[in-house]
Amino acid sequence: MEDIAKTKKMEEDREGMSQDDVLAFNLYKNTMTGEWGNIVKMYEEQKFSAIYARINSSGDTALHVAVSIAPEEIVQQLIRVITLHSEPSLRLTNNEGNTPLHVAASAGRLNICILLAKVDVFSDLPNLEVHQDPFRNKLGETPLFLAAFHGYKPIFLYLHSLLLEASDKDLNSVNPAYRRNDGETALHCAIRWEYFGFVTEHLLDLHRVDELKNFAANQSSLVGD
Protein backbone atom coordinates (compact mmCIF):
# COMPACT_ATOMS: atom_id res chain seq x y z
CA MET A 1 0.00 0.00 0.00
CA GLU A 2 2.86 2.38 0.83
CA ASP A 3 4.46 1.83 -2.59
CA ILE A 4 1.11 2.38 -4.33
CA ALA A 5 0.54 5.62 -2.42
CA LYS A 6 4.07 6.78 -3.19
CA THR A 7 3.64 6.02 -6.89
CA LYS A 8 0.30 7.86 -7.00
CA LYS A 9 1.74 10.93 -5.30
CA MET A 10 4.73 10.98 -7.64
CA GLU A 11 2.43 10.76 -10.64
CA GLU A 12 0.46 13.71 -9.30
CA ASP A 13 3.65 15.73 -8.85
CA ARG A 14 5.11 14.70 -12.19
CA GLU A 15 4.48 18.02 -13.93
CA GLY A 16 6.94 19.78 -11.66
CA MET A 17 9.66 17.15 -12.04
CA SER A 18 12.94 17.66 -13.86
CA GLN A 19 13.87 15.31 -16.69
CA ASP A 20 16.15 13.34 -14.38
CA ASP A 21 13.39 13.05 -11.77
CA VAL A 22 10.98 11.74 -14.39
CA LEU A 23 13.53 9.14 -15.47
CA ALA A 24 14.11 8.07 -11.87
CA PHE A 25 10.36 7.80 -11.33
CA ASN A 26 9.91 5.69 -14.45
CA LEU A 27 12.74 3.38 -13.38
CA TYR A 28 11.20 3.08 -9.93
CA LYS A 29 7.73 2.36 -11.29
CA ASN A 30 8.98 -0.33 -13.66
CA THR A 31 10.98 -2.07 -10.94
CA MET A 32 7.86 -2.14 -8.77
CA THR A 33 5.72 -3.61 -11.57
CA GLY A 34 8.39 -6.02 -12.79
CA GLU A 35 8.65 -4.47 -16.25
CA TRP A 36 12.33 -5.33 -16.48
CA GLY A 37 12.50 -5.09 -20.26
CA ASN A 38 11.62 -1.41 -19.92
CA ILE A 39 14.45 -0.96 -17.42
CA VAL A 40 16.96 -2.45 -19.85
CA LYS A 41 15.62 -0.22 -22.64
CA MET A 42 15.95 2.90 -20.48
CA TYR A 43 19.52 1.93 -19.58
CA GLU A 44 20.35 1.45 -23.27
CA GLU A 45 18.74 4.72 -24.36
CA GLN A 46 19.50 7.04 -21.43
CA LYS A 47 22.88 5.51 -20.54
CA PHE A 48 24.57 7.49 -17.73
CA SER A 49 21.37 9.24 -16.64
CA ALA A 50 19.67 5.89 -16.05
CA ILE A 51 22.74 4.15 -14.62
CA TYR A 52 23.27 6.86 -12.00
CA ALA A 53 19.60 7.54 -11.22
CA ARG A 54 18.59 7.04 -7.58
CA ILE A 55 15.10 5.61 -7.66
CA ASN A 56 14.01 5.42 -4.02
CA SER A 57 14.59 6.92 -0.58
CA SER A 58 17.29 4.31 0.13
CA GLY A 59 19.45 5.74 -2.64
CA ASP A 60 19.24 2.55 -4.72
CA THR A 61 19.85 2.44 -8.43
CA ALA A 62 17.70 0.19 -10.61
CA LEU A 63 20.57 -2.30 -10.60
CA HIS A 64 20.48 -2.50 -6.78
CA VAL A 65 16.84 -3.55 -7.01
CA ALA A 66 17.36 -5.83 -10.00
CA VAL A 67 20.13 -7.93 -8.43
CA SER A 68 17.77 -8.71 -5.59
CA ILE A 69 14.60 -9.67 -7.45
CA ALA A 70 14.95 -9.54 -11.25
CA PRO A 71 15.52 -12.60 -13.47
CA GLU A 72 19.19 -13.40 -14.00
CA GLU A 73 19.07 -12.69 -17.72
CA ILE A 74 17.82 -9.15 -17.00
CA VAL A 75 20.66 -8.52 -14.58
CA GLN A 76 23.09 -9.83 -17.17
CA GLN A 77 21.73 -7.38 -19.73
CA LEU A 78 21.99 -4.46 -17.29
CA ILE A 79 25.56 -5.39 -16.41
CA ARG A 80 26.39 -5.55 -20.12
CA VAL A 81 25.03 -2.02 -20.70
CA ILE A 82 26.82 -0.63 -17.64
CA THR A 83 30.19 -2.19 -18.47
CA LEU A 84 29.91 -0.84 -22.02
CA HIS A 85 29.60 2.74 -20.78
CA SER A 86 30.96 2.92 -17.23
CA GLU A 87 32.22 -0.24 -15.53
CA PRO A 88 32.99 1.56 -12.22
CA SER A 89 29.25 2.30 -11.98
CA LEU A 90 28.77 -1.33 -10.94
CA ARG A 91 30.18 -0.21 -7.59
CA LEU A 92 27.75 2.64 -6.97
CA THR A 93 26.64 2.60 -3.36
CA ASN A 94 23.25 3.34 -1.82
CA ASN A 95 22.66 5.28 1.37
CA GLU A 96 23.89 2.36 3.48
CA GLY A 97 27.08 2.07 1.47
CA ASN A 98 25.98 -1.14 -0.26
CA THR A 99 27.04 -1.93 -3.80
CA PRO A 100 24.93 -4.23 -6.01
CA LEU A 101 27.31 -7.04 -4.99
CA HIS A 102 26.45 -6.43 -1.33
CA VAL A 103 22.76 -6.69 -2.21
CA ALA A 104 23.16 -9.83 -4.31
CA ALA A 105 25.19 -11.51 -1.56
CA SER A 106 22.52 -10.63 1.02
CA ALA A 107 19.79 -12.03 -1.26
CA GLY A 108 21.57 -15.34 -1.79
CA ARG A 109 21.90 -14.95 -5.56
CA LEU A 110 25.07 -16.89 -6.32
CA ASN A 111 24.97 -16.66 -10.11
CA ILE A 112 24.51 -12.89 -9.96
CA CYS A 113 27.37 -12.59 -7.46
CA ILE A 114 29.53 -14.48 -9.94
CA LEU A 115 28.47 -12.11 -12.74
CA LEU A 116 29.25 -9.02 -10.66
CA ALA A 117 32.49 -10.36 -9.21
CA LYS A 118 33.87 -11.03 -12.69
CA VAL A 119 33.85 -7.31 -13.43
CA ASP A 120 33.89 -5.93 -9.88
CA VAL A 121 36.67 -5.04 -7.49
CA PHE A 122 38.28 -8.47 -7.48
CA SER A 123 39.36 -8.15 -11.11
CA ASP A 124 41.17 -4.82 -10.99
CA LEU A 125 42.52 -4.26 -7.50
CA PRO A 126 45.75 -6.26 -7.41
CA ASN A 127 46.75 -4.53 -4.16
CA LEU A 128 43.69 -5.26 -2.08
CA GLU A 129 42.73 -2.79 0.61
CA VAL A 130 39.51 -4.29 1.86
CA HIS A 131 39.21 -1.77 4.68
CA GLN A 132 38.40 0.83 2.04
CA ASP A 133 35.51 1.31 -0.36
CA PRO A 134 34.02 -0.34 -2.31
CA PHE A 135 34.39 -3.46 -0.15
CA ARG A 136 32.86 -2.22 3.09
CA ASN A 137 29.51 -0.53 3.65
CA LYS A 138 28.86 1.98 6.43
CA LEU A 139 28.63 -0.83 9.00
CA GLY A 140 31.92 -2.25 7.78
CA GLU A 141 30.22 -5.19 6.07
CA THR A 142 31.70 -6.67 2.90
CA PRO A 143 29.74 -8.81 0.43
CA LEU A 144 31.65 -11.80 1.79
CA PHE A 145 30.63 -10.97 5.37
CA LEU A 146 26.99 -10.52 4.34
CA ALA A 147 26.98 -13.92 2.61
CA ALA A 148 28.19 -15.50 5.85
CA PHE A 149 25.78 -13.41 7.95
CA HIS A 150 22.77 -14.61 5.97
CA GLY A 151 23.98 -18.21 5.79
CA TYR A 152 24.73 -18.41 2.07
CA LYS A 153 27.68 -20.79 2.19
CA PRO A 154 28.29 -21.17 -1.59
CA ILE A 155 28.47 -17.38 -2.04
CA PHE A 156 30.75 -17.04 0.98
CA LEU A 157 33.12 -19.70 -0.36
CA TYR A 158 33.13 -18.24 -3.85
CA LEU A 159 33.95 -14.70 -2.69
CA HIS A 160 36.46 -16.07 -0.19
CA SER A 161 38.27 -17.91 -2.99
CA LEU A 162 38.38 -14.76 -5.14
CA LEU A 163 39.77 -12.68 -2.31
CA LEU A 164 42.50 -15.20 -1.61
CA GLU A 165 43.37 -15.47 -5.29
CA ALA A 166 43.51 -11.69 -5.73
CA SER A 167 45.64 -11.27 -2.60
CA ASP A 168 48.04 -14.08 -3.54
CA LYS A 169 46.55 -16.32 -0.83
CA ASP A 170 47.59 -13.90 1.93
CA LEU A 171 44.76 -14.17 4.46
CA ASN A 172 46.20 -11.40 6.63
CA SER A 173 45.77 -8.85 3.83
CA VAL A 174 42.07 -9.62 3.47
CA ASN A 175 41.24 -10.14 7.14
CA PRO A 176 39.09 -6.95 7.41
CA ALA A 177 36.69 -8.47 4.86
CA TYR A 178 35.65 -10.99 7.50
CA ARG A 179 34.99 -8.52 10.33
CA ARG A 180 32.27 -5.89 10.75
CA ASN A 181 32.83 -2.59 12.57
CA ASP A 182 31.17 -3.92 15.73
CA GLY A 183 33.52 -6.90 15.89
CA GLU A 184 31.14 -9.51 14.49
CA THR A 185 33.07 -11.91 12.25
CA ALA A 186 32.34 -14.41 9.51
CA LEU A 187 33.27 -17.19 11.92
CA HIS A 188 30.61 -15.99 14.37
CA CYS A 189 28.13 -16.24 11.50
CA ALA A 190 29.37 -19.70 10.57
CA ILE A 191 28.76 -20.87 14.14
CA ARG A 192 25.26 -19.43 14.03
CA TRP A 193 24.46 -21.27 10.80
CA GLU A 194 26.18 -24.49 11.95
CA TYR A 195 28.79 -24.81 9.22
CA PHE A 196 31.63 -23.69 11.47
CA GLY A 197 33.87 -26.70 10.82
CA PHE A 198 33.62 -26.48 7.06
CA VAL A 199 34.29 -22.74 6.86
CA THR A 200 37.05 -22.80 9.46
CA GLU A 201 38.86 -25.51 7.54
CA HIS A 202 38.80 -23.41 4.38
CA LEU A 203 39.68 -20.17 6.12
CA LEU A 204 42.77 -21.71 7.65
CA ASP A 205 43.91 -23.63 4.58
CA LEU A 206 45.14 -21.00 2.12
CA HIS A 207 46.08 -23.48 -0.61
CA ARG A 208 42.62 -24.69 -1.59
CA VAL A 209 41.50 -21.82 -3.80
CA ASP A 210 40.83 -24.01 -6.84
CA GLU A 211 38.81 -26.45 -4.73
CA LEU A 212 36.76 -23.59 -3.30
CA LYS A 213 36.04 -22.14 -6.73
CA ASN A 214 35.03 -25.55 -8.08
CA PHE A 215 32.74 -26.10 -5.11
CA ALA A 216 31.02 -22.74 -5.60
CA ALA A 217 30.72 -23.26 -9.36
CA ASN A 218 29.08 -26.65 -8.81
CA GLN A 219 26.72 -25.11 -6.28
CA SER A 220 25.66 -22.39 -8.74
CA SER A 221 23.71 -24.89 -10.80
CA LEU A 222 21.78 -25.89 -7.68
CA VAL A 223 20.84 -22.41 -6.52
CA GLY A 224 17.44 -21.29 -7.82
CA ASP A 225 15.74 -17.92 -7.60
Backbone bond lengths (Angstrom), bond angles and torsions (degrees), N, CA, C in turn:
res aa  C-N    CA-C-N  psi(-1)  N-CA   C-N-CA  omega(-1)  CA-C   N-CA-C  phi
1 M - - - 1.458 - - 1.532 111.31 -
2 E 1.353 115.52 -38.32 1.466 119.29 -179.06 1.518 110.67 -64.43
3 D 1.359 116.84 -40.74 1.457 120.28 179.43 1.524 110.97 -66.30
4 I 1.341 116.70 -38.91 1.458 120.76 179.20 1.524 110.24 -63.97
5 A 1.324 116.09 -44.31 1.467 120.64 179.46 1.525 110.99 -63.85
6 K 1.337 115.44 -39.91 1.462 119.58 179.42 1.519 110.49 -64.55
7 T 1.341 116.04 -44.01 1.465 120.44 179.83 1.527 111.02 -62.30
8 K 1.335 116.57 -43.02 1.460 121.02 -179.90 1.516 111.22 -62.27
9 K 1.339 116.22 -43.60 1.467 120.06 -179.74 1.527 110.50 -64.50
10 M 1.326 116.57 -41.77 1.455 120.02 -179.70 1.524 111.06 -64.68
11 E 1.324 116.19 -37.42 1.458 119.54 177.43 1.527 111.06 -64.71
12 E 1.333 115.54 -36.77 1.458 119.61 178.64 1.524 111.60 -67.81
13 D 1.339 116.07 -33.64 1.460 120.82 -177.97 1.523 113.24 -90.46
14 R 1.315 117.19 4.21 1.453 121.91 -170.39 1.524 113.33 -60.17
15 E 1.303 117.91 -33.29 1.462 121.19 -176.66 1.521 111.87 -61.15
16 G 1.320 117.09 -30.91 1.453 119.83 -178.74 1.516 113.64 -92.34
17 M 1.322 117.74 5.85 1.461 121.51 -177.15 1.530 111.40 -81.80
18 S 1.328 115.06 150.14 1.458 120.26 171.12 1.529 108.57 -77.19
19 Q 1.308 116.39 170.94 1.462 120.67 179.63 1.527 111.10 -61.16
20 D 1.326 116.76 -40.15 1.462 120.60 178.84 1.524 111.08 -66.28
21 D 1.327 116.55 -38.69 1.463 120.24 178.73 1.529 111.04 -65.04
22 V 1.312 116.39 -39.23 1.466 120.78 178.59 1.524 109.87 -63.99
23 L 1.327 116.23 -42.15 1.467 120.45 178.48 1.521 110.42 -62.51
24 A 1.328 116.26 -45.33 1.471 120.15 179.56 1.527 110.80 -61.79
25 F 1.330 116.35 -40.30 1.459 120.67 178.35 1.521 110.96 -63.68
26 N 1.328 116.98 -43.51 1.460 120.14 -179.82 1.527 111.62 -65.48
27 L 1.324 116.78 -38.39 1.464 120.52 175.38 1.523 110.34 -63.03
28 Y 1.314 115.96 -45.19 1.470 121.11 179.22 1.524 110.53 -60.06
29 K 1.323 116.23 -48.31 1.464 120.36 -176.38 1.529 111.19 -62.25
30 N 1.318 116.78 -40.19 1.457 119.79 -178.63 1.523 112.91 -73.15
31 T 1.338 117.12 -29.41 1.471 117.99 173.85 1.525 110.43 -69.22
32 M 1.329 116.57 -35.78 1.460 120.35 -179.32 1.530 111.90 -71.00
33 T 1.327 117.28 -29.89 1.465 120.63 -178.45 1.526 112.24 -97.75
34 G 1.338 116.31 -2.47 1.457 119.58 177.92 1.515 114.43 75.26
35 E 1.326 116.66 22.25 1.468 120.49 178.16 1.536 109.03 -87.51
36 W 1.323 114.75 70.04 1.459 119.98 -171.36 1.525 112.83 -69.41
37 G 1.317 116.93 -29.89 1.460 119.28 176.58 1.511 111.59 -60.35
38 N 1.333 116.56 -36.17 1.468 120.70 177.09 1.523 111.38 -66.33
39 I 1.332 115.74 -36.47 1.472 120.10 178.03 1.521 109.88 -61.88
40 V 1.331 116.17 -48.52 1.464 120.50 179.55 1.527 110.23 -58.95
41 K 1.327 116.99 -43.46 1.462 121.48 -179.81 1.526 111.22 -61.70
42 M 1.337 116.93 -42.34 1.466 120.25 179.03 1.524 111.02 -66.05
43 Y 1.334 116.94 -37.52 1.462 120.08 176.07 1.526 110.57 -63.04
44 E 1.336 116.60 -42.55 1.467 120.91 -178.81 1.531 111.57 -67.39
45 E 1.327 116.68 -38.15 1.464 120.24 -175.31 1.528 112.73 -85.63
46 Q 1.324 116.97 -40.97 1.470 121.04 -174.36 1.529 112.92 -94.03
47 K 1.313 116.14 -15.45 1.464 123.55 176.45 1.533 111.96 50.86
48 F 1.345 117.36 -116.49 1.461 121.02 -171.92 1.527 112.51 -58.33
49 S 1.320 116.97 -38.05 1.469 119.76 -178.34 1.521 110.58 -60.87
50 A 1.334 116.54 -40.94 1.464 120.36 179.29 1.511 111.45 -75.46
51 I 1.336 116.83 -41.23 1.471 121.15 -177.78 1.522 111.04 -60.77
52 Y 1.340 116.48 -40.18 1.466 120.66 -175.65 1.527 113.63 -92.05
53 A 1.314 117.87 -5.43 1.470 120.58 -176.19 1.527 111.46 -64.87
54 R 1.329 115.67 132.71 1.475 121.84 174.70 1.523 106.79 -96.04
55 I 1.324 115.77 121.82 1.467 118.47 -166.73 1.518 114.39 -105.94
56 N 1.317 118.43 -3.47 1.463 119.64 178.19 1.523 110.49 -149.68
57 S 1.318 116.06 178.60 1.471 120.60 -175.83 1.518 112.47 -71.07
58 S 1.331 117.78 -12.72 1.466 121.60 177.51 1.526 112.24 -85.53
59 G 1.339 115.98 -3.98 1.456 119.76 179.98 1.513 113.18 77.89
60 D 1.339 117.26 20.53 1.463 120.86 179.28 1.518 111.24 -75.99
61 T 1.322 115.61 149.02 1.452 121.31 165.16 1.531 107.48 -90.62
62 A 1.324 116.32 171.83 1.460 118.94 177.15 1.524 110.84 -62.41
63 L 1.334 116.67 -31.76 1.466 119.66 178.71 1.518 111.36 -65.52
64 H 1.337 117.72 -39.38 1.470 120.53 176.67 1.535 110.62 -54.97
65 V 1.319 116.08 -43.53 1.458 120.32 -179.36 1.528 110.15 -71.44
66 A 1.326 115.91 -42.34 1.464 120.47 -175.86 1.526 112.29 -62.31
67 V 1.326 117.77 -42.05 1.470 118.98 -176.77 1.519 111.54 -65.73
68 S 1.315 116.23 -18.37 1.457 120.10 179.69 1.521 113.07 -87.18
69 I 1.361 116.89 -37.26 1.463 118.05 -170.31 1.527 115.28 -133.48
70 A 1.316 119.35 -12.41 1.466 120.71 -175.49 1.529 111.06 -81.00
71 P 1.332 117.88 156.72 1.462 120.90 173.75 1.530 111.00 -57.98
72 E 1.321 116.28 149.16 1.458 120.25 -176.32 1.526 112.81 -58.62
73 E 1.340 116.90 -37.99 1.458 118.52 -177.72 1.528 111.81 -65.87
74 I 1.333 117.04 -29.60 1.468 120.70 176.31 1.520 110.06 -68.72
75 V 1.321 115.99 -44.99 1.469 120.15 178.83 1.524 109.79 -60.91
76 Q 1.308 116.16 -40.79 1.466 120.15 178.57 1.525 110.89 -60.70
77 Q 1.322 117.06 -41.60 1.460 120.39 178.77 1.528 111.63 -65.93
78 L 1.333 116.89 -40.70 1.465 120.21 178.41 1.520 110.96 -64.55
79 I 1.316 116.55 -42.36 1.468 120.68 178.53 1.529 110.24 -62.34
80 R 1.328 116.13 -39.33 1.467 120.30 178.51 1.534 110.61 -61.10
81 V 1.328 117.22 -45.93 1.468 120.80 -180.00 1.526 110.33 -63.56
82 I 1.321 116.68 -44.39 1.467 120.64 -177.40 1.520 111.06 -64.61
83 T 1.329 117.66 -46.19 1.463 120.22 -178.76 1.524 111.42 -65.23
84 L 1.315 116.94 -27.90 1.466 121.02 178.68 1.521 111.22 -67.28
85 H 1.335 116.80 -34.15 1.459 120.90 -173.88 1.531 113.73 -108.65
86 S 1.329 117.39 -34.79 1.464 119.39 -175.02 1.518 110.57 -164.34
87 E 1.329 116.17 80.81 1.467 120.18 -177.03 1.530 113.33 -55.24
88 P 1.346 120.28 -39.23 1.472 119.28 178.63 1.525 113.71 -58.93
89 S 1.348 116.94 -19.45 1.465 119.80 179.65 1.524 112.38 -66.37
90 L 1.322 117.70 -15.16 1.460 120.47 174.99 1.521 110.88 -65.42
91 R 1.322 116.74 -15.93 1.467 121.35 -178.23 1.522 112.78 -104.13
92 L 1.326 117.40 12.74 1.465 119.51 176.51 1.523 109.44 -57.86
93 T 1.313 115.69 139.20 1.456 120.04 -178.77 1.521 111.19 -107.16
94 N 1.329 115.95 152.35 1.465 120.57 173.81 1.528 109.45 -91.11
95 N 1.298 116.64 -167.84 1.469 119.97 -175.27 1.521 113.12 -64.16
96 E 1.316 117.29 -23.10 1.467 121.63 179.08 1.518 112.28 -91.65
97 G 1.328 115.72 0.45 1.461 119.74 -179.73 1.517 113.47 83.98
98 N 1.335 117.38 14.00 1.456 120.95 -178.84 1.520 111.58 -89.21
99 T 1.323 116.17 132.64 1.450 122.30 170.69 1.529 108.48 -85.96
100 P 1.329 118.77 169.74 1.467 119.63 173.84 1.526 112.80 -56.38
101 L 1.333 117.74 -32.29 1.463 119.86 178.17 1.526 111.25 -66.78
102 H 1.325 117.91 -37.89 1.466 120.89 172.94 1.530 110.42 -56.62
103 V 1.326 115.48 -46.57 1.462 120.87 -176.45 1.527 110.62 -65.51
104 A 1.324 116.49 -45.77 1.460 120.38 -179.50 1.523 111.33 -62.80
105 A 1.328 116.70 -39.18 1.463 120.33 178.51 1.524 110.75 -65.68
106 S 1.324 117.11 -38.77 1.464 121.53 179.28 1.525 111.63 -69.00
107 A 1.342 116.54 -28.26 1.462 121.23 -177.74 1.522 112.51 -89.24
108 G 1.324 117.17 -4.61 1.455 120.23 178.04 1.515 114.46 76.20
109 R 1.312 117.99 27.62 1.467 121.16 -175.38 1.531 109.88 -100.51
110 L 1.320 114.50 84.74 1.461 122.03 -174.62 1.520 112.64 -57.32
111 N 1.323 117.75 -50.86 1.459 120.04 -176.26 1.524 111.94 -60.44
112 I 1.332 116.48 -36.04 1.464 119.77 178.45 1.524 110.37 -72.48
113 C 1.321 117.30 -36.47 1.471 119.98 174.50 1.524 110.20 -60.05
114 I 1.319 116.52 -40.61 1.460 120.53 178.50 1.525 110.37 -63.60
115 L 1.341 116.81 -43.56 1.463 120.72 178.08 1.526 111.30 -59.46
116 L 1.328 116.33 -47.05 1.466 120.82 -177.54 1.521 111.28 -69.11
117 A 1.322 116.89 -40.89 1.462 120.46 -176.11 1.527 111.47 -66.27
118 K 1.322 116.97 -28.05 1.464 120.16 179.61 1.522 111.91 -63.46
119 V 1.318 116.66 -29.98 1.465 120.22 -177.98 1.529 111.54 -120.62
120 D 1.341 116.36 10.88 1.462 119.55 -177.29 1.524 109.80 -97.78
121 V 1.302 116.21 -157.78 1.456 122.33 -169.83 1.510 113.99 -59.01
122 F 1.323 118.57 -28.28 1.451 120.53 -176.03 1.522 111.97 -64.69
123 S 1.338 117.04 -27.33 1.456 120.28 -173.10 1.524 113.94 -85.55
124 D 1.343 117.92 -17.48 1.462 116.99 -173.65 1.527 113.55 -137.80
125 L 1.321 116.45 22.79 1.456 119.90 173.08 1.524 109.14 -123.37
126 P 1.341 117.67 77.90 1.452 119.91 -176.95 1.521 112.41 -61.85
127 N 1.343 117.04 -31.27 1.461 120.82 176.66 1.517 108.38 -102.60
128 L 1.325 115.38 86.76 1.456 120.68 -173.47 1.518 111.90 -64.18
129 E 1.318 115.62 133.99 1.450 121.83 171.61 1.514 106.04 -132.48
130 V 1.339 115.33 80.58 1.455 119.52 -170.14 1.526 113.04 -74.54
131 H 1.332 117.13 -3.53 1.458 118.71 175.34 1.524 110.46 -82.36
132 Q 1.334 116.22 -6.72 1.455 120.28 -178.68 1.513 110.02 -108.36
133 D 1.333 116.60 166.84 1.449 121.54 171.43 1.525 108.42 -61.69
134 P 1.356 118.38 150.50 1.452 126.63 7.35 1.529 113.89 -97.79
135 F 1.330 117.76 18.41 1.457 119.67 -177.89 1.519 113.41 -72.76
136 R 1.336 117.24 -42.15 1.456 120.46 -169.76 1.528 111.15 -109.37
137 N 1.343 115.23 135.58 1.463 119.03 175.38 1.525 109.21 -83.89
138 K 1.315 117.86 -169.46 1.464 120.64 -174.21 1.529 112.96 -67.33
139 L 1.329 116.71 -20.63 1.470 121.02 176.18 1.520 111.62 -91.38
140 G 1.332 115.74 0.40 1.455 119.96 -178.39 1.515 113.18 83.15
141 E 1.327 116.94 16.75 1.464 121.04 -178.09 1.528 110.17 -90.91
142 T 1.318 116.51 132.78 1.455 122.47 172.51 1.524 108.85 -97.04
143 P 1.332 118.23 164.50 1.466 119.47 173.71 1.522 112.20 -55.51
144 L 1.327 116.46 -38.71 1.462 120.64 178.53 1.521 110.66 -62.30
145 F 1.323 117.32 -45.95 1.469 120.53 178.58 1.524 110.41 -60.68
146 L 1.327 117.47 -43.71 1.463 120.48 -177.92 1.522 111.59 -64.75
147 A 1.335 117.42 -35.34 1.465 120.07 176.22 1.523 110.02 -62.16
148 A 1.327 116.39 -42.80 1.468 120.13 177.69 1.522 110.88 -67.46
149 F 1.330 116.56 -41.85 1.467 121.43 -177.82 1.522 111.82 -60.08
150 H 1.326 116.69 -38.22 1.461 121.04 -178.18 1.529 113.07 -92.57
151 G 1.329 116.53 0.43 1.454 119.94 174.85 1.507 115.64 82.13
152 Y 1.337 117.70 23.96 1.461 120.73 -179.41 1.529 109.38 -96.09
153 K 1.315 115.31 82.63 1.462 121.83 -173.41 1.526 113.68 -58.40
154 P 1.353 120.74 -46.18 1.468 119.13 -179.67 1.530 113.10 -59.30
155 I 1.338 117.15 -39.24 1.466 120.43 179.04 1.521 109.72 -67.58
156 F 1.323 116.45 -43.90 1.463 120.60 177.93 1.524 110.52 -56.01
157 L 1.317 117.05 -48.60 1.456 121.00 -176.97 1.523 111.78 -66.75
158 Y 1.318 116.47 -37.38 1.462 119.57 178.80 1.528 110.61 -64.95
159 L 1.330 117.45 -50.16 1.462 120.38 -179.38 1.526 110.98 -65.81
160 H 1.318 116.55 -36.91 1.464 121.11 176.77 1.526 110.07 -59.38
161 S 1.335 117.08 -44.30 1.461 120.53 -179.04 1.527 110.97 -64.81
162 L 1.336 117.20 -38.23 1.463 120.29 179.40 1.521 111.61 -67.48
163 L 1.325 116.07 -39.90 1.461 119.42 178.49 1.520 111.50 -63.36
164 L 1.333 116.00 -43.66 1.458 119.30 179.41 1.519 111.02 -64.70
165 E 1.320 116.88 -41.55 1.452 121.21 -179.93 1.526 110.61 -63.69
166 A 1.332 116.89 -44.12 1.466 121.06 -178.39 1.516 112.18 -70.04
167 S 1.332 117.13 -25.67 1.468 120.77 -178.49 1.517 111.75 -101.26
168 D 1.341 116.66 16.01 1.456 122.14 -179.75 1.529 111.23 59.16
169 K 1.330 115.09 40.07 1.472 123.05 175.98 1.532 113.30 61.81
170 D 1.335 116.28 24.50 1.463 120.13 178.13 1.521 109.09 -95.15
171 L 1.334 116.79 97.90 1.464 121.10 -175.15 1.521 111.65 -63.53
172 N 1.341 116.68 -32.25 1.467 119.17 -178.34 1.527 111.36 -62.18
173 S 1.330 117.43 -34.32 1.464 120.15 -176.86 1.515 112.55 -73.05
174 V 1.336 117.22 -20.37 1.463 119.71 -179.10 1.523 111.97 -111.38
175 N 1.313 117.37 8.69 1.463 120.74 -176.83 1.523 113.89 -54.15
176 P 1.354 120.60 -39.75 1.473 119.31 179.27 1.516 114.00 -59.11
177 A 1.327 118.86 -21.38 1.464 121.33 179.67 1.515 111.68 -66.33
178 Y 1.328 116.76 -18.53 1.459 121.21 -175.39 1.532 112.56 -100.25
179 R 1.326 116.93 0.38 1.469 120.54 -173.79 1.522 110.91 -130.22
180 R 1.329 116.20 130.70 1.462 122.02 177.03 1.527 109.59 -85.98
181 N 1.319 116.82 165.97 1.467 120.52 -177.94 1.518 113.22 -57.09
182 D 1.335 117.86 -32.71 1.458 120.92 -177.87 1.527 113.20 -84.29
183 G 1.322 117.36 4.46 1.456 121.02 177.58 1.517 114.93 96.44
184 E 1.325 117.74 -11.70 1.466 120.64 176.12 1.529 109.03 -61.90
185 T 1.341 116.59 136.62 1.454 120.49 -177.87 1.523 111.49 -120.97
186 A 1.332 114.46 167.32 1.462 120.37 177.19 1.522 110.92 -61.90
187 L 1.319 117.13 -33.20 1.464 119.94 179.03 1.528 111.13 -67.30
188 H 1.345 116.89 -37.80 1.467 119.48 174.54 1.533 109.67 -58.08
189 C 1.336 114.98 -42.75 1.472 119.38 -179.79 1.525 110.95 -65.79
190 A 1.325 116.08 -39.01 1.462 120.25 179.76 1.526 110.51 -62.20
191 I 1.331 116.47 -40.06 1.464 120.26 177.41 1.520 110.23 -62.55
192 R 1.334 115.54 -43.33 1.459 120.21 -178.99 1.523 111.38 -60.94
193 W 1.340 116.63 -38.44 1.460 120.59 -177.14 1.522 112.74 -95.28
194 E 1.341 116.53 6.91 1.466 122.59 171.94 1.526 113.83 62.79
195 Y 1.339 117.26 35.60 1.459 118.52 167.78 1.533 108.70 -126.64
196 F 1.335 114.40 35.76 1.457 121.73 -177.69 1.525 112.37 -56.83
197 G 1.348 116.96 -49.24 1.456 120.38 -176.13 1.505 112.33 -60.35
198 F 1.317 116.47 -44.44 1.459 121.23 -177.56 1.521 110.85 -63.88
199 V 1.336 116.47 -48.72 1.463 120.21 -177.57 1.520 111.10 -68.05
200 T 1.324 117.44 -42.21 1.458 120.77 -179.78 1.521 110.57 -58.74
201 E 1.320 116.04 -43.53 1.460 120.65 179.60 1.517 110.83 -57.42
202 H 1.333 116.72 -42.02 1.459 119.87 -177.47 1.526 112.37 -80.06
203 L 1.303 117.37 -28.09 1.457 119.40 176.19 1.520 111.33 -68.97
204 L 1.320 116.19 -35.07 1.461 120.14 -175.89 1.528 112.76 -85.98
205 D 1.328 116.92 -24.35 1.454 120.63 179.65 1.522 108.81 -96.79
206 L 1.326 117.37 104.73 1.454 121.94 -172.99 1.532 112.97 -87.06
207 H 1.326 117.45 5.69 1.458 119.88 -174.57 1.523 111.95 -112.55
208 R 1.335 116.53 19.97 1.456 119.39 -176.58 1.523 111.72 -118.00
209 V 1.318 116.19 33.47 1.459 120.75 -177.32 1.524 111.28 -61.03
210 D 1.344 116.61 -47.18 1.464 119.33 -178.81 1.521 111.21 -61.25
211 E 1.334 116.24 -40.49 1.462 119.82 179.13 1.518 111.16 -63.55
212 L 1.335 116.27 -40.53 1.461 120.81 178.66 1.522 110.96 -63.41
213 K 1.325 116.80 -44.28 1.457 120.37 -178.32 1.535 110.72 -66.09
214 N 1.326 116.18 -39.13 1.463 119.41 177.78 1.513 111.15 -65.00
215 F 1.352 115.79 -39.77 1.463 119.66 179.15 1.520 110.31 -61.86
216 A 1.333 116.58 -47.60 1.468 120.49 -178.11 1.527 110.68 -65.28
217 A 1.343 117.02 -39.41 1.458 120.10 179.97 1.531 111.03 -63.59
218 N 1.340 115.63 -40.65 1.466 119.62 177.54 1.519 111.27 -64.97
219 Q 1.333 115.57 -37.05 1.458 120.00 -179.25 1.527 111.25 -68.66
220 S 1.342 117.04 -28.19 1.465 119.43 -175.05 1.512 112.21 -61.04
221 S 1.329 116.89 -30.70 1.464 119.43 179.91 1.526 111.99 -75.52
222 L 1.344 115.79 -12.80 1.458 120.33 -178.91 1.507 112.81 -98.62
223 V 1.340 117.07 -12.47 1.454 120.94 -174.88 1.518 109.00 -90.51
224 G 1.305 117.59 116.75 1.470 121.93 178.23 1.495 110.84 -100.49
225 D 1.327 116.29 168.02 1.472 120.87 177.15 1.493 110.60 -94.82
